[in-house]
Amino acid sequence: MIDLNNLNYRLSEADGVFILKNDNTTLGFVRFNNNGEVEYIFVNSLFRKKGIAKKLIRLVIKKTGKKIVLQKPVSPLGLKLLKSIENWN
């Protein structure tokens, strides 16, 4: 996993959405509500397997203080993410 601090990204937040961008593109984003329900999470395919989805989930946990729940339908990649973070909550 790479160090996101060396990726030169910017984080923005607005209306229940965290967005990670670099100078050229969106790296990923997560849409969530105040109950900790993740409505949608996306990571640009060029930046997958670098810890971005976990970073976004950690931001949601910190913001909401709630256990994370992915809203259905959950993709196969979403299921892998859930399995990797199940011990966080």
mmCIF file as gemmi writes it, N, C-alpha and C atoms, coordinates in Angstrom:
data_model
loop_
_atom_site.group_PDB
_atom_site.id
_atom_site.type_symbol
_atom_site.label_atom_id
_atom_site.label_alt_id
_atom_site.label_comp_id
_atom_site.label_asym_id
_atom_site.label_entity_id
_atom_site.label_seq_id
_atom_site.pdbx_PDB_ins_code
_atom_site.Cartn_x
_atom_site.Cartn_y
_atom_site.Cartn_z
_atom_site.occupancy
_atom_site.B_iso_or_equiv
_atom_site.pdbx_formal_charge
_atom_site.auth_seq_id
_atom_site.auth_asym_id
_atom_site.pdbx_PDB_model_num
ATOM 1 N N . MET Axp A 1 ? 0.844 -1.171 0 1 0 ? 1 A 1
ATOM 2 C CA . MET Axp A 1 ? 0 0 0 1 0 ? 1 A 1
ATOM 3 C C . MET Axp A 1 ? 0.895 1.242 0 1 0 ? 1 A 1
ATOM 4 N N . ILE Axp A 2 ? 0.527 2.235 -0.786 1 0 ? 2 A 1
ATOM 5 C CA . ILE Axp A 2 ? 1.319 3.457 -0.835 1 0 ? 2 A 1
ATOM 6 C C . ILE Axp A 2 ? 0.908 4.396 0.277 1 0 ? 2 A 1
ATOM 7 N N . ASP Axp A 3 ? 1.75 5.355 0.552 1 0 ? 3 A 1
ATOM 8 C CA . ASP Axp A 3 ? 1.446 6.386 1.537 1 0 ? 3 A 1
ATOM 9 C C . ASP Axp A 3 ? 0.646 7.475 0.829 1 0 ? 3 A 1
ATOM 10 N N . LEU Axp A 4 ? -0.597 7.645 1.241 1 0 ? 4 A 1
ATOM 11 C CA . LEU Axp A 4 ? -1.435 8.656 0.602 1 0 ? 4 A 1
ATOM 12 C C . LEU Axp A 4 ? -0.885 10.061 0.778 1 0 ? 4 A 1
ATOM 13 N N . ASN Axp A 5 ? -0.053 10.268 1.785 1 0 ? 5 A 1
ATOM 14 C CA . ASN Axp A 5 ? 0.537 11.589 1.976 1 0 ? 5 A 1
ATOM 15 C C . ASN Axp A 5 ? 1.496 11.947 0.851 1 0 ? 5 A 1
ATOM 16 N N . ASN Axp A 6 ? 2.019 10.936 0.161 1 0 ? 6 A 1
ATOM 17 C CA . ASN Axp A 6 ? 2.925 11.188 -0.957 1 0 ? 6 A 1
ATOM 18 C C . ASN Axp A 6 ? 2.202 11.207 -2.299 1 0 ? 6 A 1
ATOM 19 N N . LEU Axp A 7 ? 0.883 11.088 -2.289 1 0 ? 7 A 1
ATOM 20 C CA . LEU Axp A 7 ? 0.114 11.05 -3.52 1 0 ? 7 A 1
ATOM 21 C C . LEU Axp A 7 ? -0.277 12.448 -3.991 1 0 ? 7 A 1
ATOM 22 N N . ASN Axp A 8 ? -0.051 13.478 -3.176 1 0 ? 8 A 1
ATOM 23 C CA . ASN Axp A 8 ? -0.365 14.861 -3.529 1 0 ? 8 A 1
ATOM 24 C C . ASN Axp A 8 ? -1.834 15.01 -3.897 1 0 ? 8 A 1
ATOM 25 N N . TYR Axp A 9 ? -2.703 14.732 -2.939 1 0 ? 9 A 1
ATOM 26 C CA . TYR Axp A 9 ? -4.134 14.817 -3.177 1 0 ? 9 A 1
ATOM 27 C C . TYR Axp A 9 ? -4.76 15.926 -2.351 1 0 ? 9 A 1
ATOM 28 N N . ARG Axp A 10 ? -5.949 16.312 -2.744 1 0 ? 10 A 1
ATOM 29 C CA . ARG Axp A 10 ? -6.744 17.274 -1.994 1 0 ? 10 A 1
ATOM 30 C C . ARG Axp A 10 ? -8.025 16.596 -1.553 1 0 ? 10 A 1
ATOM 31 N N . LEU Axp A 11 ? -8.437 16.874 -0.347 1 0 ? 11 A 1
ATOM 32 C CA . LEU Axp A 11 ? -9.678 16.339 0.192 1 0 ? 11 A 1
ATOM 33 C C . LEU Axp A 11 ? -10.686 17.463 0.284 1 0 ? 11 A 1
ATOM 34 N N . SER Axp A 12 ? -11.887 17.2 -0.22 1 0 ? 12 A 1
ATOM 35 C CA . SER Axp A 12 ? -12.976 18.16 -0.047 1 0 ? 12 A 1
ATOM 36 C C . SER Axp A 12 ? -14.187 17.421 0.494 1 0 ? 12 A 1
ATOM 37 N N . GLU Axp A 13 ? -15.041 18.178 1.17 1 0 ? 13 A 1
ATOM 38 C CA . GLU Axp A 13 ? -16.257 17.602 1.741 1 0 ? 13 A 1
ATOM 39 C C . GLU Axp A 13 ? -17.396 18.572 1.505 1 0 ? 13 A 1
ATOM 40 N N . ALA Axp A 14 ? -18.527 18.023 1.071 1 0 ? 14 A 1
ATOM 41 C CA . ALA Axp A 14 ? -19.73 18.838 0.889 1 0 ? 14 A 1
ATOM 42 C C . ALA Axp A 14 ? -20.944 17.929 0.857 1 0 ? 14 A 1
ATOM 43 N N . ASP Axp A 15 ? -21.943 18.257 1.648 1 0 ? 15 A 1
ATOM 44 C CA . ASP Axp A 15 ? -23.241 17.566 1.617 1 0 ? 15 A 1
ATOM 45 C C . ASP Axp A 15 ? -23.132 16.047 1.681 1 0 ? 15 A 1
ATOM 46 N N . GLY Axp A 16 ? -22.372 15.525 2.635 1 0 ? 16 A 1
ATOM 47 C CA . GLY Axp A 16 ? -22.27 14.086 2.812 1 0 ? 16 A 1
ATOM 48 C C . GLY Axp A 16 ? -21.436 13.388 1.761 1 0 ? 16 A 1
ATOM 49 N N . VAL Axp A 17 ? -20.483 14.094 1.177 1 0 ? 17 A 1
ATOM 50 C CA . VAL Axp A 17 ? -19.586 13.502 0.177 1 0 ? 17 A 1
ATOM 51 C C . VAL Axp A 17 ? -18.156 13.932 0.487 1 0 ? 17 A 1
ATOM 52 N N . PHE Axp A 18 ? -17.247 12.959 0.59 1 0 ? 18 A 1
ATOM 53 C CA . PHE Axp A 18 ? -15.818 13.231 0.642 1 0 ? 18 A 1
ATOM 54 C C . PHE Axp A 18 ? -15.257 12.921 -0.741 1 0 ? 18 A 1
ATOM 55 N N . ILE Axp A 19 ? -14.411 13.819 -1.256 1 0 ? 19 A 1
ATOM 56 C CA . ILE Axp A 19 ? -13.799 13.64 -2.572 1 0 ? 19 A 1
ATOM 57 C C . ILE Axp A 19 ? -12.287 13.795 -2.432 1 0 ? 19 A 1
ATOM 58 N N . LEU Axp A 20 ? -11.548 12.813 -2.951 1 0 ? 20 A 1
ATOM 59 C CA . LEU Axp A 20 ? -10.09 12.893 -3.033 1 0 ? 20 A 1
ATOM 60 C C . LEU Axp A 20 ? -9.71 13.14 -4.483 1 0 ? 20 A 1
ATOM 61 N N . LYS Axp A 21 ? -8.961 14.21 -4.729 1 0 ? 21 A 1
ATOM 62 C CA . LYS Axp A 21 ? -8.527 14.562 -6.086 1 0 ? 21 A 1
ATOM 63 C C . LYS Axp A 21 ? -7.044 14.85 -6.082 1 0 ? 21 A 1
ATOM 64 N N . ASN Axp A 22 ? -6.418 14.634 -7.233 1 0 ? 22 A 1
ATOM 65 C CA . ASN Axp A 22 ? -5.068 15.142 -7.42 1 0 ? 22 A 1
ATOM 66 C C . ASN Axp A 22 ? -5.153 16.236 -8.481 1 0 ? 22 A 1
ATOM 67 N N . ASP Axp A 23 ? -4.027 16.66 -9.026 1 0 ? 23 A 1
ATOM 68 C CA . ASP Axp A 23 ? -4.056 17.748 -10.003 1 0 ? 23 A 1
ATOM 69 C C . ASP Axp A 23 ? -4.757 17.377 -11.301 1 0 ? 23 A 1
ATOM 70 N N . ASN Axp A 24 ? -4.865 16.07 -11.59 1 0 ? 24 A 1
ATOM 71 C CA . ASN Axp A 24 ? -5.371 15.634 -12.885 1 0 ? 24 A 1
ATOM 72 C C . ASN Axp A 24 ? -6.753 14.991 -12.866 1 0 ? 24 A 1
ATOM 73 N N . THR Axp A 25 ? -7.129 14.351 -11.757 1 0 ? 25 A 1
ATOM 74 C CA . THR Axp A 25 ? -8.355 13.554 -11.783 1 0 ? 25 A 1
ATOM 75 C C . THR Axp A 25 ? -8.899 13.327 -10.377 1 0 ? 25 A 1
ATOM 76 N N . THR Axp A 26 ? -10.075 12.769 -10.335 1 0 ? 26 A 1
ATOM 77 C CA . THR Axp A 26 ? -10.66 12.334 -9.073 1 0 ? 26 A 1
ATOM 78 C C . THR Axp A 26 ? -10.108 10.951 -8.743 1 0 ? 26 A 1
ATOM 79 N N . LEU Axp A 27 ? -9.522 10.808 -7.555 1 0 ? 27 A 1
ATOM 80 C CA . LEU Axp A 27 ? -8.997 9.516 -7.132 1 0 ? 27 A 1
ATOM 81 C C . LEU Axp A 27 ? -10.123 8.64 -6.609 1 0 ? 27 A 1
ATOM 82 N N . GLY Axp A 28 ? -11.045 9.257 -5.874 1 0 ? 28 A 1
ATOM 83 C CA . GLY Axp A 28 ? -12.166 8.512 -5.327 1 0 ? 28 A 1
ATOM 84 C C . GLY Axp A 28 ? -13.101 9.425 -4.567 1 0 ? 28 A 1
ATOM 85 N N . PHE Axp A 29 ? -14.289 8.907 -4.281 1 0 ? 29 A 1
ATOM 86 C CA . PHE Axp A 29 ? -15.237 9.655 -3.464 1 0 ? 29 A 1
ATOM 87 C C . PHE Axp A 29 ? -16.17 8.694 -2.754 1 0 ? 29 A 1
ATOM 88 N N . VAL Axp A 30 ? -16.788 9.181 -1.697 1 0 ? 30 A 1
ATOM 89 C CA . VAL Axp A 30 ? -17.76 8.397 -0.946 1 0 ? 30 A 1
ATOM 90 C C . VAL Axp A 30 ? -18.935 9.308 -0.61 1 0 ? 30 A 1
ATOM 91 N N . ARG Axp A 31 ? -20.137 8.795 -0.817 1 0 ? 31 A 1
ATOM 92 C CA . ARG Axp A 31 ? -21.358 9.495 -0.434 1 0 ? 31 A 1
ATOM 93 C C . ARG Axp A 31 ? -21.955 8.737 0.747 1 0 ? 31 A 1
ATOM 94 N N . PHE Axp A 32 ? -22.311 9.473 1.804 1 0 ? 32 A 1
ATOM 95 C CA . PHE Axp A 32 ? -22.778 8.834 3.029 1 0 ? 32 A 1
ATOM 96 C C . PHE Axp A 32 ? -23.829 9.71 3.702 1 0 ? 32 A 1
ATOM 97 N N . ASN Axp A 33 ? -24.522 9.113 4.681 1 0 ? 33 A 1
ATOM 98 C CA . ASN Axp A 33 ? -25.459 9.907 5.466 1 0 ? 33 A 1
ATOM 99 C C . ASN Axp A 33 ? -24.996 9.933 6.921 1 0 ? 33 A 1
ATOM 100 N N . ASN Axp A 34 ? -25.701 10.666 7.749 1 0 ? 34 A 1
ATOM 101 C CA . ASN Axp A 34 ? -25.292 10.848 9.143 1 0 ? 34 A 1
ATOM 102 C C . ASN Axp A 34 ? -25.419 9.591 9.993 1 0 ? 34 A 1
ATOM 103 N N . ASN Axp A 35 ? -26.07 8.552 9.474 1 0 ? 35 A 1
ATOM 104 C CA . ASN Axp A 35 ? -26.2 7.277 10.18 1 0 ? 35 A 1
ATOM 105 C C . ASN Axp A 35 ? -25.032 6.334 9.895 1 0 ? 35 A 1
ATOM 106 N N . GLY Axp A 36 ? -24.05 6.791 9.108 1 0 ? 36 A 1
ATOM 107 C CA . GLY Axp A 36 ? -22.908 5.955 8.765 1 0 ? 36 A 1
ATOM 108 C C . GLY Axp A 36 ? -23.177 5.025 7.598 1 0 ? 36 A 1
ATOM 109 N N . GLU Axp A 37 ? -24.304 5.231 6.914 1 0 ? 37 A 1
ATOM 110 C CA . GLU Axp A 37 ? -24.618 4.403 5.745 1 0 ? 37 A 1
ATOM 111 C C . GLU Axp A 37 ? -23.908 4.967 4.519 1 0 ? 37 A 1
ATOM 112 N N . VAL Axp A 38 ? -23.107 4.123 3.89 1 0 ? 38 A 1
ATOM 113 C CA . VAL Axp A 38 ? -22.409 4.515 2.669 1 0 ? 38 A 1
ATOM 114 C C . VAL Axp A 38 ? -23.335 4.218 1.504 1 0 ? 38 A 1
ATOM 115 N N . GLU Axp A 39 ? -23.745 5.285 0.833 1 0 ? 39 A 1
ATOM 116 C CA . GLU Axp A 39 ? -24.653 5.148 -0.3 1 0 ? 39 A 1
ATOM 117 C C . GLU Axp A 39 ? -23.904 4.772 -1.575 1 0 ? 39 A 1
ATOM 118 N N . TYR Axp A 40 ? -22.668 5.287 -1.687 1 0 ? 40 A 1
ATOM 119 C CA . TYR Axp A 40 ? -21.882 5.002 -2.888 1 0 ? 40 A 1
ATOM 120 C C . TYR Axp A 40 ? -20.422 5.27 -2.561 1 0 ? 40 A 1
ATOM 121 N N . ILE Axp A 41 ? -19.55 4.404 -3.034 1 0 ? 41 A 1
ATOM 122 C CA . ILE Axp A 41 ? -18.108 4.631 -2.917 1 0 ? 41 A 1
ATOM 123 C C . ILE Axp A 41 ? -17.48 4.284 -4.254 1 0 ? 41 A 1
ATOM 124 N N . PHE Axp A 42 ? -16.576 5.13 -4.692 1 0 ? 42 A 1
ATOM 125 C CA . PHE Axp A 42 ? -15.92 4.944 -5.983 1 0 ? 42 A 1
ATOM 126 C C . PHE Axp A 42 ? -14.433 5.232 -5.825 1 0 ? 42 A 1
ATOM 127 N N . VAL Axp A 43 ? -13.609 4.386 -6.433 1 0 ? 43 A 1
ATOM 128 C CA . VAL Axp A 43 ? -12.176 4.641 -6.543 1 0 ? 43 A 1
ATOM 129 C C . VAL Axp A 43 ? -11.807 4.45 -8.007 1 0 ? 43 A 1
ATOM 130 N N . ASN Axp A 44 ? -11.155 5.459 -8.569 1 0 ? 44 A 1
ATOM 131 C CA . ASN Axp A 44 ? -10.679 5.403 -9.944 1 0 ? 44 A 1
ATOM 132 C C . ASN Axp A 44 ? -9.849 4.141 -10.122 1 0 ? 44 A 1
ATOM 133 N N . SER Axp A 45 ? -10.099 3.4 -11.191 1 0 ? 45 A 1
ATOM 134 C CA . SER Axp A 45 ? -9.431 2.107 -11.401 1 0 ? 45 A 1
ATOM 135 C C . SER Axp A 45 ? -7.905 2.233 -11.447 1 0 ? 45 A 1
ATOM 136 N N . LEU Axp A 46 ? -7.382 3.386 -11.841 1 0 ? 46 A 1
ATOM 137 C CA . LEU Axp A 46 ? -5.937 3.586 -11.867 1 0 ? 46 A 1
ATOM 138 C C . LEU Axp A 46 ? -5.334 3.694 -10.468 1 0 ? 46 A 1
ATOM 139 N N . PHE Axp A 47 ? -6.177 3.944 -9.468 1 0 ? 47 A 1
ATOM 140 C CA . PHE Axp A 47 ? -5.694 4.165 -8.11 1 0 ? 47 A 1
ATOM 141 C C . PHE Axp A 47 ? -6.202 3.127 -7.12 1 0 ? 47 A 1
ATOM 142 N N . ARG Axp A 48 ? -6.76 2.044 -7.606 1 0 ? 48 A 1
ATOM 143 C CA . ARG Axp A 48 ? -7.24 0.994 -6.705 1 0 ? 48 A 1
ATOM 144 C C . ARG Axp A 48 ? -6.072 0.239 -6.088 1 0 ? 48 A 1
ATOM 145 N N . LYS Axp A 49 ? -6.348 -0.419 -4.965 1 0 ? 49 A 1
ATOM 146 C CA . LYS Axp A 49 ? -5.345 -1.211 -4.226 1 0 ? 49 A 1
ATOM 147 C C . LYS Axp A 49 ? -4.266 -0.314 -3.618 1 0 ? 49 A 1
ATOM 148 N N . LYS Axp A 50 ? -4.63 0.932 -3.321 1 0 ? 50 A 1
ATOM 149 C CA . LYS Axp A 50 ? -3.688 1.87 -2.725 1 0 ? 50 A 1
ATOM 150 C C . LYS Axp A 50 ? -4.207 2.417 -1.39 1 0 ? 50 A 1
ATOM 151 N N . GLY Axp A 51 ? -5.301 1.846 -0.887 1 0 ? 51 A 1
ATOM 152 C CA . GLY Axp A 51 ? -5.817 2.272 0.405 1 0 ? 51 A 1
ATOM 153 C C . GLY Axp A 51 ? -6.787 3.436 0.366 1 0 ? 51 A 1
ATOM 154 N N . ILE Axp A 52 ? -7.187 3.855 -0.826 1 0 ? 52 A 1
ATOM 155 C CA . ILE Axp A 52 ? -8.063 5.018 -0.943 1 0 ? 52 A 1
ATOM 156 C C . ILE Axp A 52 ? -9.456 4.732 -0.392 1 0 ? 52 A 1
ATOM 157 N N . ALA Axp A 53 ? -10.029 3.586 -0.7 1 0 ? 53 A 1
ATOM 158 C CA . ALA Axp A 53 ? -11.368 3.257 -0.191 1 0 ? 53 A 1
ATOM 159 C C . ALA Axp A 53 ? -11.348 3.198 1.337 1 0 ? 53 A 1
ATOM 160 N N . LYS Axp A 54 ? -10.319 2.61 1.903 1 0 ? 54 A 1
ATOM 161 C CA . LYS Axp A 54 ? -10.215 2.55 3.362 1 0 ? 54 A 1
ATOM 162 C C . LYS Axp A 54 ? -10.053 3.939 3.959 1 0 ? 54 A 1
ATOM 163 N N . LYS Axp A 55 ? -9.283 4.792 3.305 1 0 ? 55 A 1
ATOM 164 C CA . LYS Axp A 55 ? -9.131 6.176 3.759 1 0 ? 55 A 1
ATOM 165 C C . LYS Axp A 55 ? -10.492 6.867 3.772 1 0 ? 55 A 1
ATOM 166 N N . LEU Axp A 56 ? -11.265 6.687 2.714 1 0 ? 56 A 1
ATOM 167 C CA . LEU Axp A 56 ? -12.586 7.304 2.633 1 0 ? 56 A 1
ATOM 168 C C . LEU Axp A 56 ? -13.515 6.773 3.722 1 0 ? 56 A 1
ATOM 169 N N . ILE Axp A 57 ? -13.472 5.475 3.958 1 0 ? 57 A 1
ATOM 170 C CA . ILE Axp A 57 ? -14.309 4.874 5.004 1 0 ? 57 A 1
ATOM 171 C C . ILE Axp A 57 ? -13.904 5.402 6.371 1 0 ? 57 A 1
ATOM 172 N N . ARG Axp A 58 ? -12.604 5.533 6.613 1 0 ? 58 A 1
ATOM 173 C CA . ARG Axp A 58 ? -12.143 6.083 7.897 1 0 ? 58 A 1
ATOM 174 C C . ARG Axp A 58 ? -12.659 7.511 8.1 1 0 ? 58 A 1
ATOM 175 N N . LEU Axp A 59 ? -12.675 8.281 7.029 1 0 ? 59 A 1
ATOM 176 C CA . LEU Axp A 59 ? -13.201 9.648 7.112 1 0 ? 59 A 1
ATOM 177 C C . LEU Axp A 59 ? -14.677 9.653 7.493 1 0 ? 59 A 1
ATOM 178 N N . VAL Axp A 60 ? -15.445 8.724 6.921 1 0 ? 60 A 1
ATOM 179 C CA . VAL Axp A 60 ? -16.872 8.621 7.246 1 0 ? 60 A 1
ATOM 180 C C . VAL Axp A 60 ? -17.055 8.235 8.711 1 0 ? 60 A 1
ATOM 181 N N . ILE Axp A 61 ? -16.271 7.27 9.18 1 0 ? 61 A 1
ATOM 182 C CA . ILE Axp A 61 ? -16.363 6.847 10.577 1 0 ? 61 A 1
ATOM 183 C C . ILE Axp A 61 ? -16.042 8.025 11.499 1 0 ? 61 A 1
ATOM 184 N N . LYS Axp A 62 ? -14.981 8.752 11.174 1 0 ? 62 A 1
ATOM 185 C CA . LYS Axp A 62 ? -14.582 9.898 11.994 1 0 ? 62 A 1
ATOM 186 C C . LYS Axp A 62 ? -15.667 10.976 11.995 1 0 ? 62 A 1
ATOM 187 N N . LYS Axp A 63 ? -16.254 11.225 10.841 1 0 ? 63 A 1
ATOM 188 C CA . LYS Axp A 63 ? -17.277 12.27 10.715 1 0 ? 63 A 1
ATOM 189 C C . LYS Axp A 63 ? -18.575 11.894 11.427 1 0 ? 63 A 1
ATOM 190 N N . THR Axp A 64 ? -19.023 10.647 11.247 1 0 ? 64 A 1
ATOM 191 C CA . THR Axp A 64 ? -20.332 10.25 11.774 1 0 ? 64 A 1
ATOM 192 C C . THR Axp A 64 ? -20.257 9.627 13.16 1 0 ? 64 A 1
ATOM 193 N N . GLY Axp A 65 ? -19.126 9.002 13.495 1 0 ? 65 A 1
ATOM 194 C CA . GLY Axp A 65 ? -19.022 8.287 14.756 1 0 ? 65 A 1
ATOM 195 C C . GLY Axp A 65 ? -19.889 7.039 14.8 1 0 ? 65 A 1
ATOM 196 N N . LYS Axp A 66 ? -20.269 6.542 13.635 1 0 ? 66 A 1
ATOM 197 C CA . LYS Axp A 66 ? -21.182 5.393 13.534 1 0 ? 66 A 1
ATOM 198 C C . LYS Axp A 66 ? -20.499 4.193 12.889 1 0 ? 66 A 1
ATOM 199 N N . LYS Axp A 67 ? -21.107 3.024 13.1 1 0 ? 67 A 1
ATOM 200 C CA . LYS Axp A 67 ? -20.687 1.806 12.421 1 0 ? 67 A 1
ATOM 201 C C . LYS Axp A 67 ? -21.056 1.93 10.94 1 0 ? 67 A 1
ATOM 202 N N . ILE Axp A 68 ? -20.138 1.528 10.087 1 0 ? 68 A 1
ATOM 203 C CA . ILE Axp A 68 ? -20.352 1.645 8.64 1 0 ? 68 A 1
ATOM 204 C C . ILE Axp A 68 ? -21.264 0.543 8.128 1 0 ? 68 A 1
ATOM 205 N N . VAL Axp A 69 ? -22.208 0.938 7.289 1 0 ? 69 A 1
ATOM 206 C CA . VAL Axp A 69 ? -23.103 0.009 6.605 1 0 ? 69 A 1
ATOM 207 C C . VAL Axp A 69 ? -23.12 0.417 5.141 1 0 ? 69 A 1
ATOM 208 N N . LEU Axp A 70 ? -22.867 -0.525 4.243 1 0 ? 70 A 1
ATOM 209 C CA . LEU Axp A 70 ? -22.972 -0.244 2.812 1 0 ? 70 A 1
ATOM 210 C C . LEU Axp A 70 ? -24.408 -0.505 2.375 1 0 ? 70 A 1
ATOM 211 N N . GLN Axp A 71 ? -25.015 0.475 1.719 1 0 ? 71 A 1
ATOM 212 C CA . GLN Axp A 71 ? -26.376 0.285 1.226 1 0 ? 71 A 1
ATOM 213 C C . GLN Axp A 71 ? -26.365 -0.675 0.044 1 0 ? 71 A 1
ATOM 214 N N . LYS Axp A 72 ? -27.425 -1.452 -0.079 1 0 ? 72 A 1
ATOM 215 C CA . LYS Axp A 72 ? -27.542 -2.418 -1.167 1 0 ? 72 A 1
ATOM 216 C C . LYS Axp A 72 ? -27.948 -1.715 -2.447 1 0 ? 72 A 1
ATOM 217 N N . PRO Axp A 73 ? -27.571 -2.264 -3.604 1 0 ? 73 A 1
ATOM 218 C CA . PRO Axp A 73 ? -26.798 -3.489 -3.801 1 0 ? 73 A 1
ATOM 219 C C . PRO Axp A 73 ? -25.313 -3.232 -3.547 1 0 ? 73 A 1
ATOM 220 N N . VAL Axp A 74 ? -24.618 -4.246 -3.051 1 0 ? 74 A 1
ATOM 221 C CA . VAL Axp A 74 ? -23.187 -4.153 -2.78 1 0 ? 74 A 1
ATOM 222 C C . VAL Axp A 74 ? -22.447 -4.965 -3.841 1 0 ? 74 A 1
ATOM 223 N N . SER Axp A 75 ? -21.492 -4.325 -4.495 1 0 ? 75 A 1
ATOM 224 C CA . SER Axp A 75 ? -20.719 -4.989 -5.553 1 0 ? 75 A 1
ATOM 225 C C . SER Axp A 75 ? -19.733 -5.99 -4.949 1 0 ? 75 A 1
ATOM 226 N N . PRO Axp A 76 ? -19.154 -6.858 -5.776 1 0 ? 76 A 1
ATOM 227 C CA . PRO Axp A 76 ? -18.123 -7.773 -5.278 1 0 ? 76 A 1
ATOM 228 C C . PRO Axp A 76 ? -16.943 -7.026 -4.646 1 0 ? 76 A 1
ATOM 229 N N . LEU Axp A 77 ? -16.546 -5.893 -5.236 1 0 ? 77 A 1
ATOM 230 C CA . LEU Axp A 77 ? -15.465 -5.113 -4.635 1 0 ? 77 A 1
ATOM 231 C C . LEU Axp A 77 ? -15.905 -4.524 -3.297 1 0 ? 77 A 1
ATOM 232 N N . GLY Axp A 78 ? -17.168 -4.125 -3.206 1 0 ? 78 A 1
ATOM 233 C CA . GLY Axp A 78 ? -17.712 -3.608 -1.952 1 0 ? 78 A 1
ATOM 234 C C . GLY Axp A 78 ? -17.707 -4.663 -0.866 1 0 ? 78 A 1
ATOM 235 N N . LEU Axp A 79 ? -18.014 -5.903 -1.233 1 0 ? 79 A 1
ATOM 236 C CA . LEU Axp A 79 ? -17.983 -6.999 -0.266 1 0 ? 79 A 1
ATOM 237 C C . LEU Axp A 79 ? -16.57 -7.232 0.259 1 0 ? 79 A 1
ATOM 238 N N . LYS Axp A 80 ? -15.571 -7.135 -0.636 1 0 ? 80 A 1
ATOM 239 C CA . LYS Axp A 80 ? -14.182 -7.278 -0.208 1 0 ? 80 A 1
ATOM 240 C C . LYS Axp A 80 ? -13.805 -6.162 0.75 1 0 ? 80 A 1
ATOM 241 N N . LEU Axp A 81 ? -14.261 -4.955 0.455 1 0 ? 81 A 1
ATOM 242 C CA . LEU Axp A 81 ? -13.978 -3.818 1.331 1 0 ? 81 A 1
ATOM 243 C C . LEU Axp A 81 ? -14.608 -4.036 2.701 1 0 ? 81 A 1
ATOM 244 N N . LEU Axp A 82 ? -15.858 -4.471 2.715 1 0 ? 82 A 1
ATOM 245 C CA . LEU Axp A 82 ? -16.539 -4.729 3.986 1 0 ? 82 A 1
ATOM 246 C C . LEU Axp A 82 ? -15.791 -5.76 4.813 1 0 ? 82 A 1
ATOM 247 N N . LYS Axp A 83 ? -15.343 -6.825 4.17 1 0 ? 83 A 1
ATOM 248 C CA . LYS Axp A 83 ? -14.614 -7.875 4.877 1 0 ? 83 A 1
ATOM 249 C C . LYS Axp A 83 ? -13.317 -7.324 5.476 1 0 ? 83 A 1
ATOM 250 N N . SER Axp A 84 ? -12.657 -6.426 4.752 1 0 ? 84 A 1
ATOM 251 C CA . SER Axp A 84 ? -11.377 -5.902 5.228 1 0 ? 84 A 1
ATOM 252 C C . SER Axp A 84 ? -11.534 -4.903 6.37 1 0 ? 84 A 1
ATOM 253 N N . ILE Axp A 85 ? -12.723 -4.321 6.533 1 0 ? 85 A 1
ATOM 254 C CA . ILE Axp A 85 ? -12.915 -3.317 7.581 1 0 ? 85 A 1
ATOM 255 C C . ILE Axp A 85 ? -13.838 -3.798 8.696 1 0 ? 85 A 1
ATOM 256 N N . GLU Axp A 86 ? -14.3 -5.03 8.638 1 0 ? 86 A 1
ATOM 257 C CA . GLU Axp A 86 ? -15.31 -5.483 9.599 1 0 ? 86 A 1
ATOM 258 C C . GLU Axp A 86 ? -14.841 -5.402 11.044 1 0 ? 86 A 1
ATOM 259 N N . ASN Axp A 87 ? -13.563 -5.439 11.301 1 0 ? 87 A 1
ATOM 260 C CA . ASN Axp A 87 ? -13.056 -5.363 12.67 1 0 ? 87 A 1
ATOM 261 C C . ASN Axp A 87 ? -12.83 -3.923 13.146 1 0 ? 87 A 1
ATOM 262 N N . TRP Axp A 88 ? -13.069 -2.946 12.299 1 0 ? 88 A 1
ATOM 263 C CA . TRP Axp A 88 ? -12.883 -1.547 12.671 1 0 ? 88 A 1
ATOM 264 C C . TRP Axp A 88 ? -13.988 -1.039 13.569 1 0 ? 88 A 1
ATOM 265 N N . ASN Axp A 89 ? -15.216 -1.541 13.349 1 0 ? 89 A 1
ATOM 266 C CA . ASN Axp A 89 ? -16.391 -0.967 14.026 1 0 ? 89 A 1
ATOM 267 C C . ASN Axp A 89 ? -16.553 -1.513 15.413 1 0 ? 89 A 1
